[in-house]
Amino acid sequence: MIWTDQTGSSREQPTWSLTGQLLLWPDGSPAHVRQGPFELLDNGWEAVACVSRSERAGNRSITVRLRLEPNVQAQWESATLVPREQAARQLEAYIRLREWRADHLGTLFLR
């Protein structure tokens, strides 16, 4: 359990993961996700995920960092939203906007 200075309340490490989630790239090809655990970084949670990308010579993985701020985590909890569904929807929208030839997709700040 982590205590935050700003709110005076506790928040727990996210236990959900996007591992196994199937998304689509802009061209309609499948993207499979593998995600590591969330780690506390600068008062927020971050996890590294790998998104698969099909190529002529096979598949490769492209990394993306998922960032979950304390206020977003609290909003999701208060609205009883399913975090995995929210993050999957946002990640799919993000990969549809990004250049998939890059080795790293940057950081997705979950909202």
C-alpha positions as CSV (number, residue, x, y, z in Angstrom):
1,M,0.0,0.0,0.0
2,I,1.3,3.5,-0.9
3,W,0.4,6.6,1.0
4,T,0.2,9.8,-1.0
5,D,1.2,13.1,0.4
6,Q,-1.3,15.0,-1.7
7,T,-4.5,13.2,-0.7
8,G,-3.6,11.7,2.6
9,S,-5.1,8.4,1.5
10,S,-3.7,5.1,0.3
11,R,-3.7,3.7,-3.2
12,E,-2.7,0.2,-4.2
13,Q,-0.5,-0.9,-7.0
14,P,-2.6,-1.7,-10.0
15,T,-2.9,-5.5,-10.4
16,W,-4.6,-5.6,-13.8
17,S,-2.6,-6.2,-17.0
18,L,-3.1,-5.9,-20.7
19,T,-1.2,-9.2,-21.3
20,G,-3.2,-11.3,-23.8
21,Q,-5.2,-8.3,-25.0
22,L,-5.8,-8.3,-28.8
23,L,-5.9,-4.9,-30.5
24,L,-5.8,-3.8,-34.1
25,W,-3.2,-1.7,-36.0
26,P,-4.6,0.9,-38.5
27,D,-4.2,-1.5,-41.3
28,G,-6.3,-4.1,-39.5
29,S,-3.5,-6.5,-38.6
30,P,-3.6,-7.9,-35.1
31,A,-1.6,-6.6,-32.2
32,H,-1.1,-8.8,-29.2
33,V,0.0,-7.2,-25.9
34,R,2.3,-8.4,-23.2
35,Q,2.7,-6.1,-20.1
36,G,5.0,-6.1,-17.2
37,P,3.9,-5.1,-13.7
38,F,3.2,-1.5,-12.7
39,E,5.9,0.2,-10.7
40,L,5.8,3.3,-8.6
41,L,7.6,6.2,-10.4
42,D,7.3,9.9,-9.5
43,N,4.0,9.5,-7.5
44,G,2.4,7.5,-10.4
45,W,2.4,4.0,-11.7
46,E,4.2,2.9,-14.9
47,A,4.4,-0.3,-16.7
48,V,6.2,-1.3,-19.9
49,A,4.1,-3.2,-22.5
50,C,5.2,-4.9,-25.8
51,V,2.8,-4.7,-28.7
52,S,3.3,-7.2,-31.5
53,R,3.6,-6.1,-35.1
54,S,3.4,-8.4,-38.1
55,E,6.0,-7.8,-40.8
56,R,6.9,-9.6,-44.0
57,A,9.6,-11.5,-42.3
58,G,7.6,-12.4,-39.2
59,N,6.7,-10.5,-36.1
60,R,8.4,-8.0,-33.9
61,S,7.5,-6.3,-30.6
62,I,7.3,-2.6,-30.1
63,T,7.4,-1.2,-26.6
64,V,5.1,1.4,-25.0
65,R,5.2,2.8,-21.5
66,L,1.8,3.0,-19.8
67,R,1.5,5.8,-17.2
68,L,-1.3,5.9,-14.6
69,E,-1.5,9.0,-12.5
70,P,-3.1,8.9,-9.0
71,N,-6.1,11.1,-10.0
72,V,-6.9,8.9,-13.0
73,Q,-6.8,5.8,-10.9
74,A,-9.1,7.5,-8.4
75,Q,-11.5,8.6,-11.1
76,W,-11.7,5.1,-12.6
77,E,-12.3,3.6,-9.1
78,S,-15.0,6.1,-8.2
79,A,-16.8,5.6,-11.6
80,T,-16.5,1.8,-11.2
81,L,-14.8,1.5,-14.6
82,V,-12.9,-1.6,-15.5
83,P,-9.2,-0.5,-15.7
84,R,-8.2,-3.2,-18.2
85,E,-11.0,-2.2,-20.6
86,Q,-10.2,1.5,-20.2
87,A,-6.5,1.0,-20.8
88,A,-7.1,-1.3,-23.8
89,R,-9.4,1.1,-25.5
90,Q,-6.9,4.0,-25.0
91,L,-3.9,1.9,-26.1
92,E,-5.7,0.8,-29.3
93,A,-6.5,4.4,-30.1
94,Y,-2.9,5.4,-29.4
95,I,-1.4,2.8,-31.7
96,R,-3.7,3.8,-34.5
97,L,-2.3,7.3,-34.3
98,R,1.4,6.4,-34.0
99,E,4.0,5.4,-36.6
100,W,4.3,1.7,-36.1
101,R,7.8,1.5,-37.7
102,A,9.3,3.0,-34.6
103,D,11.1,0.8,-32.0
104,H,9.3,2.5,-29.1
105,L,5.9,4.1,-29.1
106,G,6.6,6.5,-26.3
107,T,4.5,7.0,-23.2
108,L,0.8,6.7,-23.1
109,F,-0.7,8.7,-20.3
110,L,-3.9,6.9,-19.4
111,R,-6.9,9.2,-18.9
